[in-house]
Amino acid sequence: MIKQLFLLLCCSLTTICTSAQKSKASKDKTQPTTELATSKKSTNPNSNTQKNINASVEKKSSTQSENLKSQFSSEEAEKVSVDEEVDLLFKNYQFEAAIQQLNNKIKLLRKKKQSTVLLDELIQKARIGQNMLQATEKVVFIDSFVVPKDDFLKAYRLSPSSGTLVTYGEIFSEDKDASSFLKNAPAYMNEFQDRLIYSYPDKQGNNKLFTCNKLGSKWSTPTQLTELSDSDDFLGYPFLLSDGTTLYYAANNAGSLGGFDIYVTRYDTDTKQYLKPENIGMPFNSPANDYLYAIDETNKLGWFVSDRNQPADKVCIYVFIPTETREVYTMNGTNEDSIRALAQIRNITISQSNHQSVADALNILKNIQGEHQQKAKTSDFYFLIANGKVYTNFDDFKSENAKQLAKQWENADQQRKNLLSQLKKNRQDYAKGQKTLKKDILKQEQDLSKLDANILSLEKNIRKEEQDKLGIQ
């Protein structure tokens, strides 16, 4: 159970868990679940020296194993347990309750003079989660769609002024020793295609961010952005705003809530270095992996990827409306559940307070996807039942009542989309002088609010019926 929870909460601890169970040094560094991985025998075509990644990784893994043996034995490690209750508390963003449960477990282990290393790591994650939850940003999401994890990059649609998302293999095709993971690792190229930021393993085998410039037809010797991370951090998925200063990227480190969290930093022209990066918090980051945050300033749309509540081979792409300033929800004793739902992105409709801006953004999204671009869609719908269990069509339901409610839910969602379209047209006509539409607009706005409430009620009842049928408490 320890290993399962750590895979969800902190990918970097997988090596430690395995070593504790088997007391055996790993020969390869554990790969992040997002498959941003180092090459076993890879050289940078722009570097003057060969990087012996294999040897350094093997040495580091062996050292980790030896350090672990000095902390606790394999037998003691097996006695440390993190039960399903704590696991579920993390998934439900009930971090305060998780901290209390973990503190109780730590006290028991200390009385038995057993190691609390693993639980100490978890309680730190719970504190990070609670701090993030209390500062959840107000974000309006307009769309989300599930795509194959290996092909998610193809779903991004950015304007030329935003730069281009490419892969390492597309730029450095001559690097024949690069692993398939490294070849497919996303990289960022600016609008003028003369600046590149990408992820590549350092001498210790940890993925870091490197940058280089195009001089004529060749790329310059890459420079590592050393100021962005400590030695053990894994960095990747870079995106630079059109200002050339603001950099977003994903990192798996001690400050991450999940595996990969999204960070932001800015370039200081005086020091010629990037400033200390900041975790952008919730709702963008979660106990899962979240990455490739990109802002299209021309189309005023934002994108990012998450594998929260997804099977191993899928990810969900969220599209949102970026804002100039960061506003957060104020948490009090009466709205914690509502903010928790917003932080989880449980349903994108609950974030949509301004229906006109949502309709406008959806229209932009539709236009940039183009008629030739079939929207990435792998199922009839996406519905989270419980604990990561996702249904994608009506035949998935075991409860007949839940299935019928799901059909009502889908119908209501379609009604909402149609109503939004009508409302947008009436608002545009009203602005052109057709003042007689005022009553129709007010009525449609009222109907939209009722539909939103009905959709939320249906979702709640669907989950209850299906969970009862499955015996999920």
PyMOL commands that set and color helices and strands:
alter all, ss='L'
color gray80, all
select helices_A, chain A and resi 2-9+11-22+53-71+74-79+84-91+95-111+117-133+149-155+160-162+168-171+180-183+226-228+336-344+348-351+355-369+394-396+400-431+435-470
alter helices_A, ss='H'
color red, helices_A
select strands_A, chain A and resi 140-148+164-167+186-189+195-201+207-215+218-219+223-224+234-240+246-252+261-268+273-274+278-279+290-296+301-306+314-321+383-386+389-391
alter strands_A, ss='S'
color yellow, strands_A
deselect
rebuild
show_as cartoon
